[in-house]
């Protein structure tokens, strides 16, 4: 268990490396899969919506159960095993393509199984970090993780665009498979004594534990306001995630390389946000920092809408990139405060359940919102869909600003006061 050691410890360095490397590959794969659907499989916004829904469906189906199960296990071995499973699943995509067997249904099946492994991995990872890092350093730990994630968001799409242009989308996925292997090796080297696993897992024993996690999140912890706002944020984010690739590649006629550069600008914004987030939080407080980030997100989406109206080519790409930069800036600033707040008010024995329940319901929102967003974009147009997303982001910001959440502020001991 985490004690009084300094920060960053060797164990955190290994955890950080594993997360950074696998995160880098994930951004390559995200661009590669969307490009594969749009260009290789000739799909529309609806098909991109189904791809995104398949990615998050396991959270809806398995999330709350997985959280209760992970709370009964040692978390590091679970993380190692799921990293290896994800590497194998990603390697299957270019293999099927090479054998001329890759289709949208086959891709969706792989993505669903991959997402199932991600549910388990994320539950273990989120619950493992508070054991690895002392409470007073948790926000700083998340800020460092967000910083490397932002760096991956910056370089990953650009490299993904180059790999897709040079090798094709299916082969570009192989890069991510290698990163999961690296992550498994790094995590296996962390030396940390965890509590022994609980025995006697049955359905009858899991149901009360699942209920306890949900009850803590929405009634006993003070997290309900943030949880509901975050659900709204994910609905709007699902719309943006679905329409962005068709908007760039089809409506604006940009190349995969240009699309990758736009994603890189979003990553640069996230890197800047992660670099200043602790400083901003100390001055504004946790609640007001998160609210400010939602306002910036709204502005970012509004900037994306005019892309292509009076410009073409690189000029359109520049407008879209500016919106992505603001979008990334907000994400880089907000996540460490939201995650540290959630984890610091939650007891160790409820970490996996609380975080996975939250994440599961957020992904459930995306499962339903992503296909609807694709239908909306195909029938009403992509720009009206983006305008809807901006409206939802604005409502989320206003809801938090009008609640007592705006006064939440972290203390120097890793606790929070209103």
C-alpha positions in Angstrom: 0.0 0.0 0.0 1.1 3.6 -0.6 2.7 5.2 2.4 4.8 8.2 3.1 7.3 7.8 0.2 8.1 10.7 -2.0 6.7 11.4 -5.4 7.3 10.1 -8.0 8.2 6.6 -6.7 9.8 3.9 -8.8 6.4 2.1 -8.9 4.7 5.1 -10.2 7.4 5.6 -12.9 6.7 2.1 -14.2 2.9 2.6 -14.0 3.4 5.9 -15.8 5.5 4.3 -18.6 3.0 1.6 -19.1 0.1 4.0 -19.4 2.0 6.4 -21.6 3.2 3.8 -24.2 -0.1 2.0 -24.5 -1.9 5.4 -24.6 0.3 6.4 -27.5 -0.7 3.3 -29.5 -4.3 3.8 -28.7 -4.5 7.1 -30.5 -2.9 5.6 -33.5 -5.5 2.8 -33.4 -8.4 5.3 -32.9 -7.5 7.2 -36.0 -6.7 4.0 -37.9 -10.1 2.3 -37.1 -12.1 5.3 -38.0 -10.2 5.7 -41.3 -10.6 2.0 -41.9 -14.4 2.2 -41.6 -14.7 5.4 -43.7 -12.1 4.7 -46.5 -11.3 1.0 -46.5 -14.8 -0.4 -45.7 -16.5 2.7 -47.3 -18.7 3.3 -44.3 -20.8 6.4 -43.4 -21.3 8.3 -40.2 -23.7 5.6 -39.1 -21.0 2.9 -39.4 -18.6 5.1 -37.4 -21.3 5.4 -34.8 -21.7 1.6 -34.6 -17.9 1.3 -34.3 -17.9 3.8 -31.4 -20.9 2.1 -29.8 -19.2 -1.3 -30.0 -16.1 0.1 -28.3 -18.1 1.2 -25.3 -20.9 -1.5 -25.2 -19.0 -3.8 -22.8 -19.0 -1.0 -20.2 -22.8 -1.0 -20.3 -23.1 -4.8 -20.1 -20.2 -5.7 -17.8 -19.1 -2.5 -16.0 -20.8 -2.7 -12.5 -20.1 -6.5 -12.2 -16.5 -6.1 -13.2 -16.0 -3.3 -10.6 -17.3 -5.6 -7.8 -15.1 -8.5 -9.0 -11.9 -6.4 -9.3 -12.4 -5.0 -5.8 -12.0 -8.7 -4.7 -8.7 -9.2 -6.6 -5.1 -8.0 -6.6 -5.2 -5.3 -9.2 -1.7 -5.5 -10.8 -2.0 -9.1 -12.1 -5.4 -8.2 -13.6 -3.8 -5.3 -15.5 -1.0 -7.4 -16.9 -3.3 -10.1 -18.1 -5.7 -7.7 -19.8 -2.8 -5.9 -21.6 -1.7 -9.2 -23.1 -5.3 -10.0 -24.2 -5.6 -6.6 -25.9 -2.4 -7.1 -27.8 -3.6 -10.4 -29.3 -7.0 -8.9 -30.2 -5.5 -5.9 -32.0 -3.1 -8.2 -33.9 -6.1 -10.1 -35.3 -7.3 -7.1 -37.3 -4.4 -7.0 -39.8 -4.4 -10.8 -39.9 -8.1 -10.8 -41.0 -7.4 -8.1 -43.5 -4.4 -10.0 -45.0 -6.7 -13.0 -45.4 -9.4 -10.9 -47.0 -11.8 -11.7 -44.2 -12.1 -8.2 -42.6 -15.6 -6.8 -42.7 -17.5 -4.4 -40.6 -19.3 -7.2 -38.5 -15.9 -8.9 -37.9 -14.3 -5.6 -36.9 -17.2 -4.9 -34.5 -16.9 -8.3 -32.8 -13.1 -7.7 -32.2 -13.8 -4.2 -30.9 -16.5 -5.5 -28.5 -14.1 -8.2 -27.1 -11.3 -5.6 -26.9 -13.6 -3.3 -25.1 -14.5 -6.1 -22.6 -10.8 -6.5 -21.8 -10.6 -2.7 -21.5 -13.4 -2.7 -18.9 -11.5 -5.0 -16.7 -8.1 -3.2 -17.3 -9.6 0.2 -16.5 -11.3 -1.0 -13.4 -8.0 -2.4 -12.1 -5.9 0.6 -13.2 -8.1 3.2 -11.6 -8.3 1.3 -8.4 -4.6 0.5 -8.3 -3.3 4.1 -8.6 -4.6 5.2 -5.1 -2.7 2.2 -3.6 0.5 3.3 -5.5 0.4 7.0 -4.8 -0.1 8.8 -1.4 -3.3 10.8 -1.2 -1.5 14.2 -1.2 0.2 13.4 -4.5 -2.8 11.9 -6.3 -3.9 15.0 -8.3 -0.2 15.6 -9.3 0.0 11.9 -10.4 -3.2 12.3 -12.5 -1.8 15.5 -14.0 1.4 13.7 -15.0 -0.6 10.9 -16.6 -2.7 13.4 -18.4 0.4 15.2 -19.6 1.8 12.1 -21.3 -1.7 11.2 -22.6 -1.8 14.6 -24.1 1.6 14.1 -25.7 0.4 10.8 -27.1 -2.7 12.6 -28.3 -0.4 15.1 -30.1 2.0 12.6 -31.7 -0.3 9.6 -32.0 -2.7 10.9 -34.6 0.0 12.5 -36.7 2.0 9.3 -36.7 -1.2 7.4 -37.2 -2.0 9.5 -40.3 1.5 8.8 -41.6 1.2 5.0 -41.0 -2.2 4.9 -42.5 -1.0 6.8 -45.6 2.1 4.6 -45.9 0.8 1.1 -44.8 -2.9 1.3 -44.8 -5.2 1.4 -41.8 -5.2 -2.4 -40.9 -1.4 -2.6 -40.6 -1.2 0.7 -38.6 -3.1 -1.1 -35.8 -0.1 -3.4 -35.2 1.8 -0.5 -33.6 -0.8 -0.5 -30.8 -0.5 -4.2 -30.2 3.2 -3.8 -29.5 2.5 -1.0 -27.0 0.3 -3.3 -25.0 3.0 -5.9 -24.8 5.4 -3.2 -23.5 2.8 -2.1 -20.9 2.4 -5.7 -19.6 6.1 -6.0 -19.1 6.4 -2.6 -17.3 3.5 -3.3 -15.0 4.8 -6.8 -14.1 8.0 -5.1 -12.6 6.1 -3.0 -10.1 6.8 -4.1 -6.5 3.8 -3.4 -4.3 2.1 -5.5 -1.6 -1.6 -5.6 -2.2 -4.3 -7.0 0.2 -5.0 -10.7 -0.5 -7.9 -11.5 -2.8 -11.3 -12.3 -1.3 -12.6 -15.8 -1.7 -16.1 -17.1 -2.0 -17.3 -15.0 -4.9 -21.0 -15.8 -5.7 -23.8 -14.0 -7.4 -25.6 -13.5 -4.1 -22.5 -11.9 -2.6 -21.8 -9.6 -5.6 -25.3 -8.1 -5.8 -25.1 -6.3 -2.5 -21.6 -5.1 -3.4 -22.7 -3.7 -6.7 -25.6 -1.9 -5.0 -23.2 -0.5 -2.4 -21.0 1.0 -5.2 -24.0 2.6 -7.0 -25.4 3.9 -3.7 -22.1 5.4 -2.7 -21.8 7.2 -6.1 -25.2 8.7 -6.1 -26.2 9.1 -2.5 -23.4 8.7 0.1 -20.4 10.4 -1.3 -21.4 13.8 -2.6 -20.4 12.8 -6.1 -23.9 12.8 -7.6 -23.7 16.4 -9.1 -20.4 15.7 -10.8 -21.6 12.2 -11.9 -24.8 13.6 -13.6 -22.8 16.4 -15.3 -20.2 13.9 -16.5 -23.0 11.8 -18.1 -24.1 14.8 -20.1 -20.5 15.6 -21.1 -20.1 12.1 -22.5 -23.4 12.4 -24.5 -22.0 15.5 -26.2 -18.5 14.0 -26.6 -20.1 11.0 -28.3 -21.6 13.2 -30.9 -18.3 14.9 -31.6 -16.5 11.6 -31.7 -18.9 10.2 -34.3 -19.1 13.1 -36.7 -15.5 14.3 -36.6 -14.0 11.7 -39.0 -16.8 12.0 -41.7 -16.7 15.8 -41.3 -13.0 16.0 -42.0 -12.6 13.1 -44.5 -15.8 13.4 -46.5 -17.4 16.8 -46.1 -14.2 18.8 -46.0 -12.3 16.4 -48.2 -9.2 16.3 -46.0 -6.6 13.6 -46.3 -5.8 11.1 -43.5 -2.5 13.0 -42.9 -4.4 16.3 -42.5 -6.9 14.5 -40.2 -4.0 13.2 -38.2 -2.5 16.6 -37.8 -5.8 18.0 -36.6 -5.8 15.3 -33.9 -2.3 16.3 -33.1 -3.3 19.9 -32.5 -6.0 18.6 -30.1 -3.2 16.7 -28.3 -1.1 19.8 -28.1 -3.9 21.6 -26.5 -4.4 18.8 -24.0 -0.6 18.8 -23.2 -0.8 22.6 -22.5 -3.9 22.0 -20.3 -2.2 19.2 -18.3 0.9 21.5 -17.9 -1.1 24.3 -16.2 -3.9 22.3 -14.5 -2.3 22.2 -11.0 -1.6 25.9 -11.2 -5.1 26.7 -12.3 -6.7 24.5 -9.7 -4.7 26.2 -6.9 -6.1 29.5 -8.0 -9.7 28.7 -9.0 -10.4 25.7 -6.9 -11.4 22.2 -8.1 -15.0 23.0 -8.9 -14.4 26.3 -10.8 -11.6 24.7 -12.7 -13.8 21.9 -14.0 -16.6 24.4 -14.8 -14.1 26.6 -16.8 -13.0 23.5 -18.8 -16.6 22.8 -19.8 -17.0 26.4 -21.1 -13.8 26.0 -23.1 -15.1 22.7 -24.5 -18.3 24.5 -25.7 -16.2 27.2 -27.4 -14.0 24.6 -29.1 -17.0 22.8 -30.7 -18.5 26.2 -31.8 -15.2 27.0 -33.6 -15.3 23.7 -35.5 -18.7 24.4 -37.1 -17.6 27.0 -39.6 -14.8 24.9 -41.0 -15.3 24.6 -44.8 -18.0 27.2 -45.1 -15.8 29.8 -46.8 -12.4 27.9 -46.9 -11.0 24.8 -48.4 -8.1 22.4 -48.0 -5.5 23.5 -45.4 -7.6 26.5 -44.5 -10.5 24.3 -43.5 -8.1 22.0 -41.6 -6.7 25.1 -39.7 -10.2 26.1 -38.5 -11.0 22.5 -37.5 -7.6 22.2 -35.8 -8.3 25.4 -33.8 -11.5 23.9 -32.4 -9.7 20.7 -31.6 -7.0 22.7 -29.8 -9.5 24.2 -27.5 -11.3 20.9 -27.0 -8.0 19.3 -26.0 -7.0 22.1 -23.7 -10.2 21.6 -21.7 -9.7 17.9 -21.5 -6.1 18.2 -20.4 -7.1 20.6 -17.6 -10.2 18.9 -16.2 -9.4 15.2 -15.9 -6.9 15.2 -13.1 -9.2 17.3 -10.9 -12.2 15.1 -11.6 -10.4 11.8 -11.1 -8.5 12.9 -7.9 -11.7 14.3 -6.4 -13.6 11.0 -7.1 -10.8 8.8 -5.8 -9.9 10.8 -2.7 -13.5 10.8 -1.4 -13.9 7.1 -2.0 -12.6 4.3 0.4 -10.1 1.8 -1.0 -12.6 -1.1 -0.8 -15.1 0.8 -3.1 -12.5 2.2 -5.6 -13.1 -0.2 -8.4 -16.9 -0.3 -8.0 -17.3 3.5 -7.8 -14.9 4.3 -10.7 -16.2 1.5 -12.9 -19.8 2.3 -12.2 -19.2 5.9 -13.1 -17.3 4.9 -16.2 -19.8 2.2 -17.2 -22.7 4.7 -17.1 -20.7 7.2 -19.0 -20.0 4.6 -21.7 -23.6 3.5 -21.6 -24.5 7.1 -22.6 -22.0 6.8 -25.5 -23.4 3.4 -26.6 -26.8 5.0 -27.1 -25.7 8.4 -28.2 -23.1 7.3 -30.8 -25.5 5.6 -33.3 -28.1 8.3 -32.7 -25.4 10.9 -33.5 -24.6 9.1 -36.7 -28.3 9.1 -37.8 -28.6 12.7 -36.9 -25.5 13.6 -38.9 -26.6 11.6 -41.9 -30.2 13.0 -42.0 -29.8 16.6 -40.6 -26.2 17.3 -41.4 -22.9 17.3 -39.5 -22.9 20.9 -38.5 -26.4 20.7 -36.8 -25.0 17.7 -34.9 -22.0 19.7 -33.7 -24.3 22.6 -32.7 -26.3 20.1 -30.6 -23.1 18.9 -28.9 -22.1 22.5 -28.1 -25.5 23.1 -26.5 -25.2 20.0 -24.3 -21.7 21.1 -23.2 -23.1 24.5 -22.3 -25.9 23.0 -20.2 -23.4 20.9 -18.3 -21.2 24.0 -17.5 -24.3 26.0 -16.4 -25.6 23.1 -14.2 -22.3 22.8 -12.3 -22.0 26.6 -12.0 -25.4 26.9 -10.4 -24.7 24.2 -7.9 -22.6 24.1 -4.7 -20.0 22.0 -6.6 -18.4 25.3 -7.8 -17.1 25.9 -4.3 -15.2 22.5 -4.0 -11.5 23.1 -3.3 -8.6 20.7 -2.6 -6.5 21.1 0.5 -2.8 20.5 1.0 -3.4 17.2 2.7 -5.3 15.6 -0.3 -8.8 16.3 1.1 -11.6 18.6 -0.2 -13.6 21.4 1.4 -16.7 23.2 0.1 
